[in-house]
């Protein structure tokens, strides 16, 4: 099924109306503070108001959607941990013991975990949403990571999960887990931006020098063998991406279609957002970048989606941890916008009085 047919299942994804941005900017000028004194908080609040098309927006209800999937490219010795860790970490998510659980709890946000592609013959761990499209991707060095049908099926899973979350919350964070997925994200970044793999590839979960060189070589070989089309997000996704990345593409598209605030996390989640924007450029208007990862390719992806991150804490964990931290900033921006007194209501003279 072509991606256009999938997008027809959704409400139209439209650019945010600049008229709503102008209305929000006008309200900002009426609040009891010097103009633009809250800096990027004002920009964030204005965009949320435009996304929701109201001057009384709310982002209290939030959820992080974590997709888990394995990667055949780990056979090339590109990751310091075995693929079995993916399933083990999913169990840790469900037990509430992962970093994303802790930070999401502080943020008052839910965490939903989906097995979209764990490399196991066993059924999904009890408590996880079992939506396995395949038992991991293939080794991208030897053959395309997925067929186009598999990539589309994973996007559809993401669409369904995104629509389900949109019925409950106003703000959706992107999370992922998958040993080897920084290799896939680096390959996606190199394919989309046409930058050399050595420039956009980092150490991921702690690769040493020799492993980093194997990682770069694997990406170079995969790109040379499969020649993904940088203008075709689905082609890039299928040839060098991952099932969990594909799921997050679907979440981005569903969130944009339902006018939800979509908060990207780090490198892997932003790779998914970049593919979604390649497929549907208007989706970029609904994205807020949580933070800048220490992975070297992340800045290039942020440029693809046209977003400046809220935070730069040298994080590179993934899981949705950055999104959990950003939730508080976004809520603060909206609270200042909606709850602060105006000059008129407070009886305070503004500078033009």
C-alpha positions, -999 to 999 in steps of 0.1 A, spaced: 0 0 0 15 34 -10 22 59 18 -3 83 2 -31 57 8 -20 54 44 -21 91 49 -57 92 35 -67 73 66 -59 104 87 -74 139 89 -54 162 66 -21 173 80 -19 210 75 6 237 82 0 255 115 -20 287 107 2 317 111 -28 337 120 -30 318 153 7 326 159 -1 362 154 -30 360 179 -7 343 205 20 370 199 -6 397 205 -16 381 238 20 378 249 23 416 245 -7 421 268 8 400 297 25 417 327 61 413 316 84 432 292 80 421 256 98 388 247 112 386 283 104 349 285 124 342 254 118 308 239 90 300 264 69 325 245 78 309 212 68 275 226 35 287 240 27 305 208 32 274 188 11 252 211 -17 278 209 -15 276 171 -14 238 171 -45 236 192 -60 267 176 -69 283 209 -56 310 232 -63 287 262 -42 257 252 -35 228 276 -7 202 277 -13 187 311 -20 151 298 11 136 283 24 102 273 57 88 260 53 60 234 83 37 234 88 13 205 112 -16 208 129 -34 179 161 -52 171 185 -47 142 202 -74 121 232 -51 116 244 -60 151 259 -91 133 286 -67 120 299 -60 156 286 -25 157 272 -25 193 288 -34 227 256 -51 239 239 -82 225 204 -80 210 190 -99 240 193 -66 260 164 -51 240 139 -76 254 155 -73 289 151 -35 288 115 -38 278 109 -59 309 127 -32 329 104 -5 314 74 -26 324 87 -30 359 92 8 361 130 6 366 143 24 335 154 60 333 124 69 312 100 56 339 117 77 366 117 109 345 82 103 332 69 99 367 85 132 377 68 148 347 34 132 355 34 114 321 25 79 311 48 54 294 34 30 268 57 2 255 52 -15 221 71 -46 209 71 -38 172 102 -59 163 120 -77 190 141 -106 177 125 -134 196 104 -164 190 88 -159 224 56 -140 227 58 -104 239 66 -98 276 33 -96 296 22 -60 298 38 -49 266 17 -40 236 25 -69 212 25 -55 176 55 -73 162 58 -68 125 90 -89 122 116 -104 145 140 -76 140 153 -61 108 177 -78 84 214 -70 83 214 -38 62 250 -46 51 239 -78 33 203 -68 22 178 -41 28 168 -38 65 131 -42 56 108 -47 26 87 -17 17 56 -36 30 73 -43 64 82 -6 67 46 4 58 31 -21 82 53 -7 110 42 29 102 6 17 104 12 3 138 26 37 148 -4 55 133 -27 33 154 -7 38 186 -5 75 179 -42 79 173 -49 59 205 -27 82 225 -42 113 209 -76 103 223 -61 105 259 -35 132 258 -25 166 243 13 159 242 31 129 229 68 121 235 88 98 212 108 69 228 126 39 215 147 9 225 168 -13 203 203 -25 204 220 -14 171 195 14 165 221 42 166 237 25 136 203 26 118 197 62 127 232 72 115 225 54 82 192 72 79 209 105 87 236 100 61 210 90 35 187 119 41 214 146 44 240 131 20 267 137 46 295 112 50 287 84 75 319 93 94 305 128 101 271 117 114 280 84 133 288 84 170 296 58 197 259 51 206 258 30 237 296 31 242 314 18 211 352 18 214 374 30 186 375 -3 167 338 -8 170 331 28 159 352 21 128 332 -11 121 300 9 125 310 36 100 322 9 76 289 -10 79 269 21 71 291 30 42 287 -5 28 249 -5 32 245 29 16 267 18 -14 249 -14 -18 213 -2 -15 215 35 -26 185 48 -7 169 78 -23 173 109 0 141 124 -15 121 92 -6 117 88 32 101 54 28 130 41 6 155 53 32 135 38 61 131 4 44 167 1 33 186 12 63 161 20 91 144 1 118 110 -12 129 109 10 160 119 40 138 91 32 114 66 30 143 77 65 155 72 78 120 36 67 123 32 84 157 45 117 143 20 116 114 -9 106 137 0 133 162 2 160 135 -31 149 120 -49 152 154 -32 185 163 -12 171 192 22 185 204 48 159 194 80 161 215 110 144 199 137 128 221 173 122 209 190 109 179 169 79 170 136 95 176 146 125 156 156 102 127 120 90 127 107 126 128 130 135 99 116 106 78 80 117 87 88 153 76 103 139 44 70 121 38 48 150 49 66 184 53 36 199 72 42 175 101 73 196 111 50 223 125 38 200 153 72 190 165 91 204 195 127 191 198 134 182 235 172 183 235 204 181 215 220 146 217 257 142 220 255 120 189 272 139 160 244 133 135 216 148 157 223 184 148 220 175 111 186 159 118 174 189 137 181 210 107 160 185 86 130 190 108 136 227 113 137 227 151 159 242 177 161 220 208 150 232 242 178 216 262 214 206 257 225 183 286 249 161 267 224 132 269 224 102 246 203 76 263 171 77 242 140 59 256 121 92 256 141 106 285 147 139 269 110 142 260 101 136 297 123 165 307 109 188 280 73 182 291 79 204 322 93 233 301 64 231 276 39 231 304 56 260 321 55 280 288 18 273 284 10 281 321 27 315 318 8 322 286 -26 312 300 -24 321 337 -4 353 338 -24 385 344 -27 411 316 -18 447 321 -55 456 320 -67 429 345 -39 436 370 -43 474 367 -6 477 358 5 504 334 23 491 303 52 510 286 28 528 263 6 542 290 
